[in-house]
Amino acid sequence: MTAPALSPRALMSLLFNGSKAVDVVETALTIGLLDALEPGPVSLRELATRFESRPLRLYKFLDCLESLGLVVRHEPSDDINEATYRAVPGLLAAATAAVGPDAIERDRDRYPWQRLHGRLAESLRGDVSMTDDDFAWPPKTDEQTEAFERSMSVGLGPVIETFHRHAPHLWTGRRRFLDVGGGAGTLAARILDDVPDLTADVYNLPAVAPLVEETGRRSGHPNRLGFVAGDFLTEPLPTGYDALAFVRVLHDWPTPVSRQLIESAYRALPAGGMLLICEEFRTPDRLAMQFFWSYFLIGVDSCVSRLRDVDFYTGLLGEIGFEKIQVLPGGWELVVAYKPG
């Protein structure tokens, strides 16, 4: 059983009261209420006793969660104490990811979005923009590059889960892997955890090298995780690798640039080489979770930030010459393709 879809009017009420809604979810997470609701069903009487709460007040609090579509209530009688509740599947993990102490949304909120707040109409006309000091794309300084790559590492959870799920068969016969634009090397290090015969390099701007070295030391793979400095917008991709990946890279660029990068990967790979693409392919859920960046980047013309359907990539790979193209399931889907040979 799932909560019914909200009407536009109901959604507008929730949006207007968004800060209050976050307060409710944060409180439910902090006091442990979501832990109690996760296995459910659990009665209001049990919850009130466990959390030392006044039943009527807790009933109203749970109404707030229900209005957000986060809990399902069964009320068999007029006695509110007999009402039972359970969380919708995945609520605890979702709340932790969104409002927990290490939440990706907290990391995003440190960007200066306030520059656009209340001035969106002006921004849409081009009268208000993010300055290079606010957010430069591509990053203009070593400090901006390092800060951006650290931030991108925070949101890798769904990607890591997908690569881990498919590791047993994905890397068979592969020896050298290049993660193009691979940030601080967080994903590459996790892949090395799963594939002991693999070595990996991160290809990125020179300023990122210390971050990758730090990741290599922390992960226990200092001799298997390396770094190659370069700029994929102006240089061909390095050769000598039998697997390449674009993870959370291609959606930031216009279609001609995305095509150019995939063509560069085709040229760099040997016959039989494998190309991996993983990012937030466009779905209603991903578009919602991308809301911050869609909002923030209204003021940044140089960054496309365009979530594309997965079919865009599978079609483009086929046009360029890749074969055996498949889409593997996971937290984010993983597109796998091979150079003929």
C-alpha positions in Angstrom: 0.0 0.0 0.0 1.4 3.4 -1.0 0.2 6.9 -0.3 -2.0 8.4 -3.1 -0.6 11.1 -5.3 -1.1 14.6 -4.1 -3.2 17.2 -5.9 -1.3 20.3 -7.1 -3.1 22.3 -4.4 -2.0 19.9 -1.6 1.6 20.0 -3.0 1.6 23.8 -2.9 0.7 23.7 0.8 3.6 21.3 1.5 6.0 23.4 -0.5 5.1 26.6 1.3 5.6 24.8 4.6 8.8 23.1 3.5 11.0 24.3 6.4 8.4 22.9 8.9 8.3 19.6 7.0 12.1 19.3 7.3 11.8 20.1 11.0 9.3 17.2 11.4 11.5 14.7 9.5 14.7 15.8 11.3 13.0 15.4 14.6 11.6 12.0 13.7 15.1 10.9 12.7 16.9 12.4 15.7 14.6 10.9 18.4 14.6 7.5 16.8 11.0 7.5 15.7 11.9 6.4 12.2 13.7 3.4 13.6 10.5 2.4 15.4 8.3 3.0 12.3 10.6 1.2 9.8 9.7 -2.4 10.9 6.1 -1.4 11.8 3.2 -1.6 12.2 3.4 -0.1 15.7 0.6 1.5 17.7 0.4 5.0 18.9 0.1 3.7 22.4 3.5 1.9 22.1 5.1 4.9 20.4 3.9 7.4 23.0 5.2 5.1 25.8 8.6 4.5 24.1 9.2 8.2 23.3 7.6 9.6 26.5 5.2 11.7 24.4 1.6 12.9 24.9 -0.5 10.7 22.6 -2.6 13.4 21.0 0.5 15.5 20.3 2.3 12.5 18.8 -0.9 11.7 16.8 -0.7 15.2 15.2 3.1 14.8 14.6 2.4 11.6 12.8 -0.3 13.3 10.7 2.5 15.6 9.5 4.6 12.6 8.4 1.5 11.1 6.8 0.8 14.3 4.9 4.2 14.0 3.4 3.5 10.5 2.2 6.1 9.0 4.6 4.0 6.9 6.8 0.9 4.7 6.4 -1.7 4.8 9.1 -4.4 2.2 10.1 -7.0 3.5 12.6 -9.5 0.6 13.5 -11.5 2.6 16.1 -12.1 6.0 17.5 -9.5 5.5 20.1 -6.4 7.1 18.7 -4.2 4.9 20.9 -5.1 2.0 18.7 -4.0 3.6 15.5 -1.0 1.8 14.0 1.7 3.2 11.8 4.5 2.0 9.6 7.0 3.9 7.5 7.0 3.6 3.7 9.8 1.4 2.5 13.2 3.1 2.5 12.2 6.1 4.7 14.9 5.7 7.3 17.7 5.6 4.7 16.2 8.5 2.7 15.8 10.7 5.7 19.4 9.9 6.8 20.6 10.8 3.3 18.6 14.1 3.1 18.7 15.5 6.7 21.2 13.4 8.6 24.4 14.9 9.9 26.4 13.9 6.8 23.5 14.5 4.4 24.2 15.4 0.8 21.6 18.2 1.0 23.6 19.8 3.8 26.7 19.8 1.6 24.7 21.4 -1.2 23.3 24.0 1.0 26.7 25.6 1.6 26.7 26.8 -2.0 25.6 30.5 -2.2 22.1 29.8 -3.6 20.8 32.9 -1.7 22.2 35.0 -4.5 19.3 33.9 -6.7 16.6 33.7 -3.9 13.8 36.1 -4.6 15.5 37.2 -7.8 14.7 34.3 -10.1 12.8 36.5 -12.6 15.8 38.7 -13.0 18.1 35.7 -13.3 15.9 34.1 -16.0 16.3 37.4 -18.0 20.1 37.2 -17.5 20.2 40.2 -15.2 21.4 38.2 -12.1 24.1 35.5 -12.4 26.5 33.6 -10.2 29.9 35.2 -10.3 33.1 33.2 -10.7 33.6 33.8 -7.0 30.2 32.2 -6.2 30.6 29.2 -8.6 32.9 28.9 -11.6 32.3 26.3 -14.2 34.6 24.8 -15.1 36.4 25.6 -11.8 38.9 28.4 -12.4 41.3 27.9 -9.4 42.9 25.0 -7.7 40.8 25.8 -4.6 37.5 25.8 -6.5 38.5 22.5 -8.2 39.4 20.8 -4.9 36.2 22.1 -3.2 34.0 20.9 -6.0 35.6 17.4 -6.2 35.2 16.9 -2.4 31.6 17.9 -2.7 30.9 15.5 -5.5 32.3 12.6 -3.5 29.4 13.0 -1.0 26.8 11.9 -3.5 28.4 8.7 -4.7 26.4 6.3 -2.6 24.0 5.1 -5.4 27.0 4.8 -7.8 29.1 2.8 -5.4 26.2 0.4 -4.7 25.7 -0.3 -8.4 29.3 -0.9 -9.1 29.6 -3.2 -6.1 26.5 -5.2 -7.2 27.9 -6.0 -10.6 31.6 -6.3 -9.6 31.7 -10.1 -9.7 31.2 -10.3 -13.5 31.8 -6.7 -14.7 35.6 -6.7 -14.3 36.4 -10.2 -15.6 39.6 -10.1 -17.7 40.1 -6.3 -17.0 43.5 -5.2 -15.6 43.7 -1.4 -16.0 40.9 1.1 -15.3 40.7 4.9 -16.0 38.1 6.9 -14.2 37.7 10.0 -16.4 36.9 13.0 -14.2 36.9 10.6 -11.3 37.0 13.3 -8.6 39.0 12.4 -5.5 39.2 8.7 -6.4 36.4 7.6 -4.0 34.7 5.4 -6.5 37.9 4.0 -8.0 39.0 3.0 -4.4 35.8 1.2 -3.7 36.1 -0.7 -7.0 39.6 -1.8 -6.0 38.1 -3.1 -2.8 36.0 -5.5 -4.9 38.5 -6.3 -7.6 41.9 -7.3 -6.2 43.6 -7.9 -9.7 42.7 -4.4 -10.9 44.7 -1.2 -10.9 43.0 2.2 -11.4 44.0 5.7 -12.3 41.9 8.9 -12.0 42.1 11.3 -14.9 41.4 14.9 -13.7 42.8 18.4 -13.5 46.2 18.6 -11.7 44.8 20.3 -8.6 42.9 17.0 -7.8 46.1 15.0 -7.4 46.5 15.5 -3.7 42.9 14.4 -3.1 43.5 11.1 -5.0 46.7 10.5 -3.1 44.9 11.0 0.2 42.1 8.6 -0.9 44.7 6.0 -1.9 46.3 6.2 1.5 43.0 6.0 3.4 41.7 3.2 1.3 44.8 1.0 1.7 45.4 1.1 -2.1 48.3 3.6 -2.5 50.1 1.3 -5.0 47.0 0.5 -7.0 45.3 3.8 -7.2 47.1 6.4 -9.3 46.5 9.8 -10.9 46.9 11.1 -14.4 46.7 14.9 -14.9 45.0 16.3 -17.9 42.0 18.2 -19.3 39.6 16.2 -21.3 38.2 19.3 -23.0 41.5 20.0 -24.7 43.4 16.7 -24.8 42.8 13.2 -26.0 42.1 10.6 -23.3 45.1 8.5 -22.2 45.6 5.1 -23.8 46.7 1.8 -22.2 43.5 1.1 -20.3 41.1 -1.8 -21.0 38.2 0.0 -19.2 37.2 3.6 -19.0 34.3 5.3 -17.1 32.4 8.5 -17.2 30.6 8.8 -13.8 28.6 12.0 -13.2 30.5 13.7 -16.0 28.6 13.8 -19.2 25.4 15.5 -18.0 27.4 18.7 -17.2 28.2 19.3 -20.9 26.3 20.2 -24.1 25.5 17.3 -26.4 28.4 18.0 -28.8 30.9 17.9 -25.9 29.4 14.7 -24.5 29.6 13.1 -27.9 33.3 14.3 -28.3 34.2 12.7 -24.9 32.6 9.4 -25.9 34.4 9.5 -29.2 37.6 10.2 -27.4 37.0 7.1 -25.2 36.4 5.0 -28.3 39.7 6.0 -29.8 41.6 5.5 -26.5 40.2 2.0 -25.8 41.8 -1.1 -27.3 39.7 -3.6 -29.2 37.4 -5.3 -26.8 37.8 -2.4 -24.3 34.9 -1.5 -22.0 33.2 1.9 -21.5 31.0 2.6 -18.4 28.6 5.5 -18.0 26.8 6.1 -14.8 24.9 9.2 -13.7 21.4 10.4 -12.8 19.5 9.3 -15.9 16.3 11.3 -16.1 13.4 10.0 -14.1 10.8 11.9 -11.9 12.7 10.8 -8.8 16.1 11.9 -10.0 14.8 15.2 -11.3 13.3 15.8 -7.8 16.6 14.9 -6.1 18.4 17.2 -8.5 16.2 20.1 -7.5 19.0 22.0 -5.7 21.4 22.0 -8.7 18.6 22.8 -11.2 17.8 25.8 -9.0 21.3 26.9 -8.3 22.6 26.5 -11.8 19.9 28.7 -13.3 22.5 31.5 -12.7 25.4 29.6 -14.4 25.2 29.5 -18.2 28.5 27.6 -18.6 27.2 24.5 -16.9 24.5 22.5 -18.7 23.5 20.2 -15.9 21.1 18.3 -18.2 19.7 15.1 -17.0 19.2 12.9 -20.1 17.2 9.7 -20.6 19.3 6.6 -20.6 18.3 6.0 -24.2 20.2 9.1 -25.2 23.4 7.4 -24.1 22.7 3.9 -25.5 21.8 5.5 -28.8 24.9 7.7 -28.9 27.1 4.7 -28.0 25.7 2.7 -30.9 26.2 5.6 -33.4 29.8 6.0 -32.4 30.5 2.3 -32.9 30.2 0.6 -29.5 28.5 -2.8 -29.4 27.0 -5.2 -26.8 25.4 -2.2 -25.1 23.5 -3.0 -22.0 21.9 -1.1 -19.0 22.6 -2.8 -15.6 20.2 -2.0 -12.8 21.2 -0.4 -9.5 20.8 2.7 -7.3 21.7 4.5 -10.6 21.7 2.4 -13.7 25.1 1.6 -15.3 25.5 1.7 -19.1 28.1 -0.8 -20.3 29.4 -0.9 -23.9 32.4 -2.5 -25.7 34.6 -1.5 -28.5 34.5 -4.2 -31.3 37.4 -6.5 -31.5 
